[in-house]
């Protein structure tokens, strides 16, 4: 569920992270064929209170799955022996715009259906998460929407199994329903070193201009603790039976070393342990790669919520109608009777499913960056960031609001290796980033230098911009690069003093972790192809 500016330690093959999506595919670059579903007749609105969905004909027991936990939501109120409420106005770390409450206005049962309801109304609550150690010292904040978020933490926690949820999703710009899992004990450290499993996420359903307007996503988050986390996943487009009009069964089968995603028993994606990892931070700041199935070898619990706004979907606009609801018919958890200890032996597997390659840790970790071996103050007059390859500790990465990117190292005559990025989206940025921040105040009178070639302007009529970040949202703000003639290499020298003086700049040179961000202006990116070379800071 959580989306943040990502740091990845890329291998020489330049694996890409996305929103859960590249050349080595880690998110949404592959669109599987439409699922053949067995959902019931459509429900015309997600605010219906009398919907009586006919349960689709799914029989996981035939594959050896044994039901061990379920909630059919047949009572008059939420069963608090199975679910707990999260109550806060934190924003989920994604600048979301809702306060989660435990009010029956936002979470209630009716006619055998769980309703999680997002309402347009101001609400004041905790400016943080109630699980945090300092929660009693935090103040409050007021946000423009309320919603519900419930979890099974401490009441239902599982390692391996089949997790099946039948749901009808809300729609509209800024709506972000999610059915997902977090580790109960954070065995390997804070988010996302201990992992996150997204069974189903959707954003901006039914919005005409969104590439996600009929898509559901399955994603894993892992790596080191934020901001050195990464993610990988893919999506399924539901062409015929829209997820905001029809109930669908969203399922995850999790066995030792493997995850599989399903919609209405159609297996559409698989990830395996050779495409995920966990890095544990030592007391000295060093990172250690774990070599087994970590972090997905520990108990996780289920979370269901409807977020409003945030970094991935963007905020609601005048086209968004409220209230919006996610309707849940049931939640069922199964264990594999053939081998409950590792979950193996009950798989339903399709040759048509996408195998998501995922992400691997770098061969050389960032120990030097974290223990002091890398010292920007001792670099002389040049800090090299990219020249034929990524230069330690800087790594090329991306943040994708929707859609996908293709990122490659390509050979260019008389130049050698350059980075090429193709924007299959209108909402993305690409950047160089390190896992920690550095004091670069000695470069205050220096320059950021790089070569840029635009191979295709795509829809980017408004041109490209650059910036420097000091752990986003601390930033210089966007700096226009002006018009670029497609096909020509252009050398840029951007004065750091100009970034400090840029309108709205919050740039703190003592805390730089992202020395260069480049992207076409948002809303005009689709089809743009750029190449970047010879990136450095000079003084």
VENMO-V232419 format. One record per pair of residues at least 4 apart in sequence whose ideal C-beta (glycine too) atoms are under 7 Angstrom apart, sorted by the first residue. I is the first residue (numbers start at 1). J is the second residue. Records with the same first field share a line. If there is no record, write none. Layout:
# VENMO-V232419
I = J + J
This chain:
# VENMO-V232419
1 = 92 + 178 + 180 + 198 + 201 + 303
2 = 92 + 93 + 94 + 191 + 196 + 221
3 = 19 + 94 + 310 + 311 + 312
4 = 93 + 94 + 226 + 227
5 = 227 + 399 + 472
6 = 17 + 229 + 230 + 231 + 397 + 399
7 = 227 + 228 + 229 + 397 + 433 + 435
8 = 17 + 230 + 359 + 395 + 397
9 = 361 + 362 + 365 + 366 + 395
10 = 14 + 15 + 362 + 390 + 395 + 396 + 397
11 = 15 + 360 + 362 + 363
13 = 24
14 = 396 + 407 + 408 + 409
15 = 24 + 26 + 359 + 360
16 = 22 + 23 + 24 + 26 + 398 + 405 + 407
17 = 26 + 230 + 231 + 232 + 359 + 397 + 398
18 = 22 + 26 + 27 + 28 + 398 + 400 + 404 + 405
19 = 27 + 28 + 312 + 400 + 401 + 402
20 = 27 + 28 + 198 + 217 + 219 + 231 + 232 + 233
21 = 26 + 27 + 28 + 29 + 233 + 234 + 400 + 404
22 = 26 + 29 + 405 + 406 + 407
23 = 406 + 407 + 408
24 = 357
25 = 29 + 30 + 356 + 357
26 = 232 + 356 + 357 + 358 + 359
27 = 232 + 233 + 234 + 400 + 404
28 = 217 + 234 + 235 + 403 + 404
29 = 404 + 406
30 = 234 + 354
31 = 237
32 = 236 + 268 + 352 + 354
33 = 352
34 = 237 + 238 + 239 + 240
35 = 236 + 238 + 263 + 264 + 266 + 268
36 = 266
37 = 241 + 248 + 263 + 264
38 = 56 + 57 + 264
39 = 56 + 241 + 246 + 247 + 248 + 264
40 = 53 + 54 + 56 + 247
42 = 245 + 246
43 = 48 + 51 + 168 + 245 + 247
46 = 168 + 169 + 170 + 171 + 244 + 324 + 325 + 327
47 = 323 + 325
49 = 110
50 = 111
51 = 113 + 327
52 = 111
53 = 247 + 329
55 = 329
56 = 249 + 264
58 = 249 + 265
60 = 65 + 162 + 164 + 334
61 = 65
63 = 346 + 348
64 = 336 + 337 + 338 + 345 + 346
65 = 162 + 334 + 336 + 346
66 = 334 + 335 + 337
67 = 332 + 334
68 = 333 + 334 + 335
69 = 156 + 333
70 = 330 + 331 + 332 + 333
71 = 79 + 82 + 330 + 331
72 = 112 + 330
73 = 109 + 112 + 113 + 114 + 328 + 330
74 = 112
75 = 79 + 109
76 = 109
77 = 109
78 = 83 + 107 + 109 + 150
79 = 83
80 = 84
81 = 155
82 = 152 + 155 + 156
83 = 150 + 151 + 152 + 155
84 = 150 + 151 + 153 + 155
85 = 102 + 107 + 150
86 = 100 + 130 + 149 + 151
87 = 100 + 101 + 102 + 125 + 130
88 = 100 + 125 + 126 + 128 + 129 + 130
89 = 99 + 123 + 125 + 126 + 127 + 141 + 143
90 = 126 + 127 + 128 + 129
91 = 95 + 96
92 = 96 + 307 + 310
94 = 310 + 311 + 312
95 = 310 + 311
96 = 307 + 308 + 309 + 310
97 = 143 + 144 + 145 + 308 + 309 + 315
98 = 118 + 143 + 145 + 146 + 147 + 307 + 308
99 = 123 + 125 + 143 + 146
100 = 147 + 148 + 149
101 = 106 + 123 + 146 + 148
104 = 108
105 = 117 + 119
106 = 117 + 119 + 146 + 147 + 148
107 = 116 + 148 + 150
108 = 115
109 = 113 + 114
110 = 115
113 = 327 + 328 + 329
114 = 328
115 = 325 + 327
116 = 147 + 148 + 304 + 305 + 306 + 325 + 326
117 = 148 + 323 + 325
118 = 145 + 147 + 170 + 306 + 308 + 322 + 323 + 324
119 = 145 + 146 + 322 + 323
120 = 144 + 145 + 322
121 = 145 + 146
122 = 142 + 144
123 = 142 + 143 + 146
124 = 140 + 141 + 142
125 = 140
126 = 130 + 135 + 138 + 140
127 = 138 + 139 + 140 + 141
128 = 132 + 135 + 138
129 = 135
130 = 135
134 = 138
145 = 308
147 = 305 + 306 + 307 + 308
148 = 305 + 306
149 = 303 + 305
150 = 304
151 = 301 + 302 + 303
152 = 156 + 301 + 302
153 = 157 + 184 + 301
156 = 301 + 302 + 333
157 = 184 + 299 + 300 + 301
158 = 299 + 300 + 333
159 = 297 + 298 + 299
160 = 254 + 255 + 256 + 342 + 343
161 = 254 + 333 + 334 + 335 + 343
162 = 251 + 253 + 334
163 = 199 + 251 + 252 + 302 + 333
164 = 249 + 251 + 332
165 = 179 + 199 + 250 + 328 + 331
166 = 247 + 249 + 329 + 330
167 = 179 + 247 + 248 + 250 + 326 + 327 + 328 + 329
168 = 247 + 327
169 = 177 + 202 + 205 + 243 + 244 + 326
170 = 175 + 177 + 244 + 306 + 324 + 325 + 326
171 = 175 + 205 + 206 + 244 + 324
172 = 206 + 207 + 316 + 319 + 320 + 321 + 324
173 = 204 + 207 + 314 + 316 + 317 + 319 + 320
174 = 308 + 309 + 313 + 314 + 315 + 316 + 320
175 = 204 + 205 + 306 + 308 + 313 + 324
176 = 203 + 307 + 310 + 312 + 313
177 = 202 + 306 + 326
178 = 198 + 201 + 305 + 307
179 = 199 + 200 + 250 + 304
180 = 196 + 197 + 198 + 199 + 201 + 303
181 = 197 + 199 + 300 + 301 + 302 + 303
182 = 196 + 300 + 301 + 303
183 = 187 + 194 + 195 + 295 + 298 + 300
184 = 299 + 300 + 301
185 = 298
186 = 190 + 194
187 = 194 + 298
188 = 193 + 194 + 278 + 280 + 290 + 294 + 295
189 = 193 + 194 + 225 + 280 + 281
190 = 225 + 226
191 = 196 + 225 + 226 + 229
192 = 196 + 221 + 222 + 223 + 226 + 229
193 = 223 + 224 + 225 + 278 + 279 + 280 + 295
194 = 295
195 = 221 + 222 + 295 + 296
196 = 220 + 221
197 = 220 + 252 + 259 + 300
198 = 217 + 218 + 219 + 233
199 = 218 + 250 + 252
200 = 216 + 218 + 250
201 = 217 + 219
202 = 212 + 215 + 216 + 217 + 243
203 = 212 + 312 + 313 + 402
204 = 210 + 212 + 213 + 313
205 = 213 + 214 + 243 + 244
206 = 213 + 244
207 = 213
208 = 213
210 = 402
211 = 402 + 403 + 425
212 = 402
214 = 237 + 238 + 239 + 242
215 = 235 + 236 + 237
216 = 235 + 236 + 238 + 243 + 250 + 263
217 = 233 + 235
218 = 233 + 234 + 261 + 269
219 = 231 + 233
220 = 231 + 232 + 233 + 259 + 271 + 276
221 = 229 + 231
222 = 230 + 276 + 277 + 278 + 295
223 = 228 + 229 + 230 + 277 + 279
224 = 228 + 229 + 279 + 281 + 287 + 435
225 = 229 + 281
227 = 471
228 = 435
230 = 359
232 = 271 + 275 + 356 + 358 + 359
233 = 356
234 = 269 + 354 + 356
236 = 263 + 268
238 = 242 + 243
241 = 245 + 246
242 = 246
243 = 248
247 = 329
248 = 263 + 264
249 = 264 + 265
250 = 263
251 = 262
252 = 259 + 261
253 = 260 + 347
254 = 259 + 343
255 = 342 + 343 + 344 + 347
256 = 293 + 342 + 343 + 344
257 = 272 + 273 + 293
258 = 270 + 272
259 = 270 + 271
260 = 267 + 270 + 347
261 = 268 + 269
262 = 266 + 267 + 268
263 = 268
265 = 348
267 = 348 + 349 + 350 + 353
268 = 353 + 354
269 = 353 + 354 + 356
270 = 353 + 355 + 356
271 = 275 + 276 + 356 + 358
273 = 293
275 = 356 + 357 + 358 + 359
276 = 296 + 358 + 359
277 = 289 + 290 + 360 + 361
278 = 290 + 294 + 295
279 = 287 + 288 + 289 + 361
280 = 288 + 290
281 = 285 + 287
282 = 286 + 288
284 = 371
285 = 370 + 371
286 = 367 + 370 + 371
287 = 365 + 366 + 367 + 370
289 = 361 + 365
290 = 294
292 = 297
293 = 297
302 = 331
304 = 328
306 = 324 + 326
308 = 316
309 = 313 + 314 + 315 + 316
311 = 401
312 = 401
314 = 401
316 = 320
335 = 340
336 = 340 + 343 + 344 + 345 + 346
338 = 344 + 345 + 346
339 = 343 + 344 + 345
366 = 370 + 393 + 435
367 = 371
368 = 373 + 374 + 392 + 393
369 = 374 + 393 + 434 + 435 + 436
370 = 435 + 436
374 = 392 + 393
376 = 383 + 438 + 439 + 440
377 = 442
379 = 383
381 = 538 + 539
382 = 536 + 538
383 = 536 + 537
384 = 391 + 536
385 = 391 + 394 + 432 + 515 + 516 + 535 + 536
386 = 390 + 391 + 419 + 432 + 532 + 535
387 = 391 + 534
388 = 416 + 417
389 = 417
390 = 394 + 395 + 396
393 = 434 + 435
394 = 432 + 433 + 434 + 515
395 = 432 + 433
396 = 419 + 430 + 432
397 = 431 + 433
398 = 405 + 407 + 428 + 429 + 430
399 = 428 + 429
400 = 404 + 405 + 425 + 427 + 428
401 = 427 + 428
402 = 425 + 427
403 = 424 + 425 + 427
404 = 424 + 425
405 = 421 + 422 + 423 + 424 + 425 + 428
406 = 422 + 424
407 = 419 + 421
408 = 420
409 = 417 + 419
410 = 418 + 420
411 = 416 + 417
412 = 416 + 418
415 = 533
418 = 531 + 532 + 533
419 = 531 + 532
420 = 529 + 531
421 = 430 + 530
422 = 529
423 = 428 + 458 + 520 + 525 + 526 + 527 + 528
424 = 526
425 = 525 + 526
426 = 522 + 523 + 524 + 525 + 526
427 = 522
428 = 519 + 525
429 = 517 + 519
430 = 518 + 519
431 = 514 + 516 + 517
432 = 514 + 515 + 516 + 535
433 = 513 + 514
434 = 513
436 = 513
437 = 470 + 471 + 511 + 512 + 513
438 = 512
439 = 510
440 = 509 + 512
441 = 509 + 510
442 = 539
443 = 496 + 509 + 537 + 539
444 = 496 + 497 + 509
445 = 497 + 539
446 = 496 + 537 + 538 + 539
447 = 493 + 494 + 495 + 496 + 538
448 = 494 + 496 + 515 + 516 + 537
449 = 492 + 493 + 536 + 538
450 = 492 + 516 + 532 + 534 + 535
451 = 489 + 491 + 533 + 534
452 = 484 + 490 + 492 + 530 + 532
453 = 488 + 489 + 531
454 = 484 + 486 + 530
455 = 486 + 487 + 529 + 530 + 531
456 = 486 + 527 + 528 + 529
457 = 486 + 528
458 = 525 + 526 + 527 + 528
459 = 524 + 525 + 526 + 527
460 = 464 + 520 + 521 + 524 + 525 + 528
461 = 524
462 = 521 + 524
463 = 480 + 481 + 482 + 483 + 484 + 521
464 = 481 + 484 + 518 + 519 + 520
465 = 478 + 479 + 480 + 481 + 519 + 521
466 = 479 + 481 + 494 + 516 + 517 + 518
467 = 475 + 476 + 477 + 478 + 479 + 517
468 = 476 + 499 + 507 + 512 + 514 + 515 + 516 + 517
469 = 474 + 475 + 513 + 514 + 517
470 = 474 + 475 + 507 + 508 + 511 + 512 + 513
471 = 511 + 513
474 = 506 + 508 + 511
475 = 506 + 507
476 = 499 + 502 + 505 + 507
477 = 502 + 503 + 504 + 505
479 = 494 + 499 + 502
481 = 492
484 = 490
494 = 498 + 499
496 = 500
497 = 501
498 = 502
499 = 505 + 507
500 = 505 + 507
501 = 505
515 = 537
516 = 535
518 = 532
520 = 524 + 525 + 528
